[in-house]
Amino acid sequence: MIKITFSSSFKRAFKKKIKGKQNIENKFWEKVDIFLKNPFDAQLRTHKLSGKLEELWSFSIDYDVRVIFYFLEKDKAVFVDTGKHDEVY
């Protein structure tokens, strides 16, 4: 099982874009549960980013909402941003 931490930038983005929007917040926590068990589960559509974000990874919460993260170690990840596709890339 992987461990996650939330950067301060992620906490700000989460509070602004997800918290309080019950439908998307519920989906977020469901996807985090999946991520904790297997960060490469097909439901998450996890993929490595390229270009200026080449050291980061992304997974999908729903059609247009993403979580951007990086692996600190093999079993540790840090969430750094969340939001709609155009906001985070």
N, C-alpha and C positions, 0 to 999 in steps of 0.2 A: 504494500500500500504506500502510495506517495504522500508526502507532507507538503502542504502549501502555506505560503505566507502572502500577505497583501502589502504592497508598497504604499507609501502615502499618496502617490499619484493615483493608484488604483482605488484607494478608499474614497478620494475626492470624486473620481469619475463614477464610482458605484453610487455614491450618495446623490449625485446630480442626475444620473441617467437611468438608474434602475430602482433604487430604493423607493418604496411607496407605490410603485407601479406593479400591483399585485400579480398580474399575469406573467410579466417578464421576470419578476423577482422569484416567483415559484419555479419557472423554467431554469433560471440561473442556478438555484440550489439543487435542483434535480441533476443538472449537468455537472455540477461540482461533485456530487456523490459518485457519478459515473467516472469522472476524472480521477478521483481519489483511488478508485479500484484499478483503473487502466486508462492512462492519459491518451492512449492511441485507440480507444474504442471507436468503432466505425460511426456510432451515433454522433460523436463529437466533431468529426471531419477535421481532426488535428493535422496541421501542416506547418512546415518550416517556411518562414518568410524570406524574401530576397531583397536586394537593393539596400537601402539605408537601414532596413530593419532585419538584415540577414542573420543577426544573432538571436532573433526572437522567433517564437512559435505562436500559433493562433488556434483557437477552437471555437466552434459555433454554439451559441445559446439558442438562437432560432434563425430564421431565414436571413436576417440582416444584422443581428447583434453578435459581436465577437468578444472574446477575451484574449488579450495579448499577454504572453508570459515568456519566461525563460527558465531553463533548468539550472539550478544552482549546483546540484549534484545529481547522480542517477535517480535518487529517490526524493528529491526536493525541488519544488518549483516556486517561482515568485510571480504572482500576477501583477502586471504593471499598468494595464489600461483595459477599459471596456467601453463599448459603445457601438454605434452603427458602423457599418463597413467604411463609409467615407470619412468618418470621424477618427478612426484609429489607424488607417493606413496612409 
